[in-house]
Amino acid sequence: MTIVYKTRTQLVVETLREKILSGEIKAGQPLRQAALADELNVSRIPVREALLQLEAEGLVAFEPHKGATATELSAAQVDELFELRAMLESELLASSLPNITDEKLEEASDILAKLNKALGKENAANTWSELNSEYHNCLYFGATTIKPQTQDLVNTLNKNADRYIRMHLLWAGGISKAESEHNDLLTYCKARDVENAVKMLKQHILGSRDEIKAFLQEREKANID
C-alpha cells in the first residue's frame, strides 16, 4: 500500500476546488485569506499558495481592490470553449498523423492505459485531467513544428476548459463515453485513418461539451429554483 503525503497547500487546493466546482462557493464570492485560514485551521501561506494555483486553473481571479474571488462557471462559455477545441484540435490531429512516429503512438497507448486506470482512485479528477491532456498532446505531436501557434492556442483553450472537465469528473460521475472514444481514436490514429480519427475526435470533444452543459444547466436551474 502506497501512502500519499499531501502538503497543507495541496489539501487547501483540493478543499477550495471542490467548494467552487460544487457551487458551495459562488461566482464572485470573495475568498478572504484570513477567514479561509481560520476555517481550514492553517496559516495564511498555504491559503495564498492554493489561491495562486486555483488562479492558474481558472477557478479564481485576483481583482484590484477586491482580492481573490471565485470565477463564474457558465454553460455559454462551455459552448465556445469546446467548439473552438473541436475545430483547432481537429486541425492539429489531421496535420500530425502523416508525420507521427509509431514510437509516439505507443507512448499514447501507454498514457491511455494509465488514463483508463485513473478514474475512481484518490485525486482522480486531477490525475485524469493531467493524463487526458498528455494523451491528446501526444497524438498532436506530429504537428508540433508545422502548427506551433495552433498548439499554443489549444493549450490555452485546454487550460480554460480544464475546470469544467474536473467539475464533471467530481460531480457528474465522469465523462461516460471517454474510455471507449479514446480507444477508438487511438485505433484510427495507428491506422493513419485521418478522416475517421478527426471525426472521432470531434465527436469526443463535442460529446463532452453536451454532457458538461447539461450538468451546468441543471445546476443553474436548481440555483434559480
Residue, then its C-alpha position, 0 to 999 in steps of 0.5 A: m500500500t502506497i501512502v500519499y503525503k499531501t502538503r497543507t497547500q495541496l489539501v487547501v487546493e483540493t478543499l477550495r476546488e471542490k467548494i467552487l466546482s460544487g457551487e458551495i462557493k459562488a461566482g464572485q464570492p470573495l475568498r478572504q485569506a484570513a477567514l479561509a485560514d481560520e476555517l481550514n485551521v492553517s496559516r495564511i501561506p498555504v491559503r495564498e499558495a492554493l489561491l495562486q494555483l486555483e488562479a492558474e486553473g481558472l477557478v479564481a481571479f485576483e481583482p484590484h481592490k477586491g482580492a481573490t474571488a471565485t470565477e463564474l462557471s457558465a454553460a455559454q462559455v462551455d459552448e465556445l470553449f469546446e467548439l473552438r477545441a473541436m475545430l483547432e484540435s481537429e486541425l492539429l490531429a489531421s496535420s500530425l498523423p502523416n508525420i507521427t512516429d509509431e514510437k509516439l503512438e505507443e507512448a499514447s497507448d501507454i498514457l491511455a492505459k494509465l488514463n483508463k486506470a485513473l478514474g475512481k482512485e484518490n485525486a482522480a479528477n486531477t490525475w485524469s485531467e493531467l493524463n487526458s491532456e498528455y494523451h491528446n498532446c501526444l497524438y498532436f505531436g506530429a504537428t508540433t513544428i508545422k502548427p506551433q501557434t495552433q498548439d499554443l492556442v489549444n493549450t490555452l483553450n485546454k487550460n480554460a476548459d480544464r475546470y469544467i472537465r474536473m467539475h464533471l469528473l467530481w460531480a457528474g460521475g465522469i465523462s461516460k463515453a471517454e474510455s471507449e472514444h479514446n480507444d477508438l481514436l487511438t485505433y484510427c490514429k495507428a491506422r493513419d485513418v485521418e478522416n475517421a480519427v478527426k471525426m472521432l475526435k470531434q465527436h469526443i470533444l463535442g460529446s463532452r461539451d453536451e454532457i458538461k452543459a447539461f450538468l451546468q444547466e441543471r445546476e443553474k436551474a436548481n440555483i434559480d429554483 
